[in-house]
Amino acid sequence: MKVEKLLSKVDRSSKRSMIDALRPSMRALIKDGLSKHSDVDVKVAVASCISEITRITAPDAPYDDNQIRDVFKLIVSTFEGLGDQSSRSYAKRASILETASKVRSCVIMLDLECDALIVEMFEHFLKSVRDYHLDSVFPSMGSIMVLVIEESEEIPVEMLKPLLARVKKDNTDVLPIARNLSERVLVKSAERLKPYLLLAVTALGESLDTYTKVVSAVCKGTTATNENNDENTYGLQEGQRFAMPLSRVALESSAGAARGQADDIQNEANELLRIRDYLFKELAEKTGQPMEQVHKDLSRIKRFNAQEALDYGLIDRIVRPPRIKADAPQKEAGTCLG
């Protein structure tokens, strides 16, 4: 489409007069005849044009609330076909995805309470992600899902169901790349998800053992990302719990303050107690400490030095940095790298 090529050349810093000049095209693109065209490739081309318009007008929405809802329905529908690299519209679909990620336009879906559409988008991502995708596809999918989770005021179970389904141990139908994407999203959103993930697992009638270790790690707040080798390290895994000689290890309860109406406070308090008891049990099993001792130690913040943490069972060994050899070559004063 000629319009599509022209829009791609318009810079976000364009003057208001340029945006005003685009308004006839903006109105034409959302007419039912185009946005609901029977030809899939035409619909994708229209979505691509509208995607460029959202880029140009960002952070402002280019249409009113009702129109923008329809716009996002169209954009999300293009993600469904991302798994078919042989499709004529594959490159356009990937470009729409990348633009949505860069412009962060999906936040508008939260403002408009398009919860069902967000879940549909997550499903499209996790069903269509493939190893052979363009380099931009995997990170764009991940960044959009993380953004939506981070910006959500509340995180409903329905939003987490697609992610949890891909990290179930007995789900043999899930592609490794889809599992990898789900785990990365969970890890990158760990802090935000911590109050919600165990509740979602319980609401789905499952236990943490049903899922890969990343789910348990998020619930316990023990996720960490090693950026050097891009591997995920999860706390409380036997054989991988280390501390440096001068480290301090803190042990504290996960329970926090409850807020709201009386019934809400009671329900939240009960849930916090249930989570606390679960974590106490896990800690007792991992460290070998009696439950009574764990309860006593977690009644207030308790700090250990490295040797005390080793004796308690919180870590497996103390690691020491390699010594610098005395005969190692020294840099001359005043020299610089490169």
Sequence and secondary structure as in RCSB ss.txt:
>XXXX:A:sequence
MKVEKLLSKVDRSSKRSMIDALRPSMRALIKDGLSKHSDVDVKVAVASCISEITRITAPDAPYDDNQIRDVFKLI
VSTFEGLGDQSSRSYAKRASILETASKVRSCVIMLDLECDALIVEMFEHFLKSVRDYHLDSVFPSMGSIMVLVIE
ESEEIPVEMLKPLLARVKKDNTDVLPIARNLSERVLVKSAERLKPYLLLAVTALGESLDTYTKVVSAVCKGTTAT
NENNDENTYGLQEGQRFAMPLSRVALESSAGAARGQADDIQNEANELLRIRDYLFKELAEKTGQPMEQVHKDLSR
IKRFNAQEALDYGLIDRIVRPPRIKADAPQKEAGTCLG
>XXXX:A:secstr
 HHHHHHHT  TT  HHHHHHHHHHHHHHTSHHHHT S HHHHHHHHHHHHHHHHHHTTS SS HHHHHHHHHHH
HHHHGGGG TTSTTHHHHHHHHHHHHHHTTTHHHHHTT HHHHHHHHHHHHHH  TTS TTHHHHHHHHHHHHHH
H SS  HHHHHHHHHHTBTT TTS HHHHHHHHHHHHHTHHHHHHHHHHHHHHTT  GGGB HHHHHHHHT EEE
ETTTTEEEETT TT  EE TT EEEE        SSHHHHHHHHHHHHHHHHHHHHHHHHHH   HHHHHHHTTS
 EEEEHHHHHHHTS SEE       TT     TT    
